[in-house]
């Protein structure tokens, strides 16, 4: 069977354009692939068009709108998930209108489909006391506990995404002054983040203990499992969850949901509260758009507003003096 025009274009989009031209990471490409998997299932199950017969003519604006509606009703997707699928389709049809200009009208009709408005998520972060309680949980008397303590400290200190953390190799770490770590984030963009003195000491001890300070180990993973391979994202989440549950015994008021990303949010909020400007926080976190960093400023303002409201409730009640009735004050004001 001859491949359809859609099959050829989608294969080139996922296999060549995204990795070679856009430099997307394998995980991002998998997320794009999964969105098209859902689209093909919709075509097969709801439109009765088998995947091998889906063409570019099949994928018009009407079908895409039906697919998005199906995600919300039958797929139990929220607005954010729906918007993510739409952003994938937008990326594909932006690519397609360059490759096949004769389909520009069709592409622009789909690109005109708007995203849904979403409520802003509250920034989930930890206070310095809550963070210290979690970081103190690993048992430093054991080799595994020492590794976990260093790993969680690096995760917080660098504000890294969990994938950036597990991807770290020894060549990404510099302990000589100025101590720093090189992180590779979304779009395979790299950034260099400075390390605090305490984290440098922990890393130095950890690397000496595991004999990782040798030139021949430069390509070895910084944090590894029993097989000597990079830790997985799920492994980091599991360890953080375990230590969080232990910390709850001492601090029952810890937030319900704490993930590796919570430590990233916490780093950003602590930097902001220490007086660092938004561009500095943006550079450390690796945000492509400073608007992503602004959520922490909004969260900080909301926290201050709540504090002021509480202070207002504690203010003494009663009738305040009327300055308009003070004749001497009024005469002085008129004379200005």
C-alpha positions, 0 to 999 in steps of 0.5 A: 500500500502506498503511504498517504500524504499525511503519513509522509508528512507526519513521519518527516515532522516527527522524525526529521523536523522536530529533532533536527531543526527544532532540536526538541528532546526525545521526551517532547517528541514523544508527547507530540507523538502521543497527541497524534495517536489520540487524533488517529484513534478519534479518526478510527473510532469516531469518524470511521476512517482507519489510520492508513486512509487518513489524508491531509484532506481528512484533517480539516478544521471541522475534524480538528474541532470535533477531535478537541470536543471529543477530548473534553467530553469522551477523553476526560481532558481538562482545558490544559490538556486540550490546549496542549493537543491543539498546540501540537496540531498548530505546530504541525500545520505551521510546518505543513504550510511551509512544506505545502503552500497550496494548503495554506488556507486549510492550515490557517483555518486550523491555526485560527482555532483558539486556545481555551482560557484556563484558570491560573494555577496556584504556585505550590512552594515550600517555606525554608523551614518546610524545605529544611525538614524534608532535606534533613530526612535522608539517613546520612549514615547510609550510602543511599541516604547520602546520595539522596541528600545530595540529589535533593539539595542539587535539585533545589539549589539549581531550580532544575526540572526533574528531567534536567537533574536525571540527565546530569553527567559528571562533565556538567559539574564544575566544583572549582570556583566559580562552582556551577552546573550546566543544565540542558532543558527544553529544546536542548537549551543549556544554561549554567547555574551557580552552586551554593557553598553547602551544595559544593561541599556535599557534591565533593564528598559524594563524588569522592565517596563514589570515585567520580572525580576521575577524568575517565568518569566524565561521561558517567551519570551524576546520580545513578541507580543500582545498575549504574545508569541514570536515575529515572524521573519516577525514581526521583519522585518516589524518593521525594515522596518517601522523605516528604511522608517522613517529614510530615510526622514532624510538620503535619502542615506540609502541602498535600502535593509535593513533587520535584517541581515544587522544589523548583517553585520553592527556589524561585520564590525564595530568590524573589523574596530575597530581592533578586530581579525577575531577569535573574530568576528567569536565567536561573530557571531557564524560562524562554519567556519572562512571563513564565517568571512573572507567576512568582511575582504574582504569587508573592503579591497575593501572599502579601495581600493575604497578610495585609487582610489578616492584619486588617482583621486584627486592627482595633474596631470602633469609630475613627476620628473625623479629620474634617471636624478638626477646625485647626487642621482644616484652616491649615489645609486651606492655607496651603 
